[in-house]
Amino acid sequence: MSLGNPPAKAVQQFIHPQEPSSIQLAAVRTLSTVPDTTISIFLIGQWSKLTPEVQNEAVNTFLVTDKRIALLLDALESGTIQPSSIGWSRSVRLMAQKKI
């Protein structure tokens, strides 16, 4: 899955295991500013390839909007994302969320 607009597609290429973590983290942060759910869908598709550090930053991108939270909850329910990737404090926050 790639993001639709060309600048986002260019940044998305930096979220790759061969890139240094600092570059991947910067790319995730940059793409999280795209106001729709495409970054969330992309990250879910790449989840197993992401390092724990990048996964941790990726979780932050989900917690921005209700639609992104719903995608995260779906990924947790399906087993695509493991609950251990979320951490205790964020798990508590998610337990308080209603699924959209």
N, C-alpha and C positions, 0 to 999 in steps of 0.2 A: 504494500500500500504506500503510495506516495502522496504527498500533499499537493494540492492543485496548483497553487500559484508558483511561478518560476523561482522567486527568491527563497520561498520555503523549501522547495525541492533541492535547491543548492545547499541550504543549511542542513537539511535532513541527511545528506550524504556524510556528514561529519559524525553521525551517530552510528558508529561502526566499530567493532572490536579492535581493529588495527589502529584506530586513532587514539591518541593519549586521552586519559580520563578528563583532563582539564578542557580539552577541545569538545569532547562529548557532552560534558556538563554545560558548557557555554551554549552549545547547540540546543540542548533540551530547554534551557532557560529562555533562549531566544524564541524558539518555536512555541513555547507556552504562551507567548503574547498574541498568537494568532487566535482570534476570538471564537473559533468554532471548536468542534471536537476532532478535527482531523489529526492533530498531534496525539490525542489520546488513542485513537484507533491505530495510528502508526506505532506508538510505543507498545501497545498490547501485542501487536504482531511481531515486534522485535524483542519482546520481554526476555525470552530465554537466552538471547545473545548479549543482553546488557549485563555489565558488572554490577555487583551489589551497590556500589557507590552511585552509579548512573541510575539504577532502579530506585534508589532512595530519592534522588532528585526528581525522577519521573513521577513518583507518587505525589510530590508536591504539585505537579501540573494538573493532576486529577482533582485536587481539592479546591479548585478555583470556582467551578460552577456546578450547579445541580446536574446538568447533563453529563459532565465529565465524571462526577461522583457516581452517577448511575452506571456508566461504562466500567468504572473501577469495580463497583459491586458485582456487576455481571461477570467480569473477569475473575474475581475472587470465587464466585459461586461455581463457575465452570472449571476452576482449577488452573486456568492460564496463569494467574498470578497467585502466588502462595501467600497466605496470611502473614507469615513470618517476614515478608518483604515490607509490610506496612508499619510495623512497630506498635508498641502499646498505646501511646498517646493518640496516634492517628486512628487506631482501631476503636478507641473509645469514642472519638468524634464520629466515626462512620456508623457506630452502633446507634447513635442518636439521630442519624439521617433517615428520612423516609425515602424509599425507592420511588422514583418518578414513574 
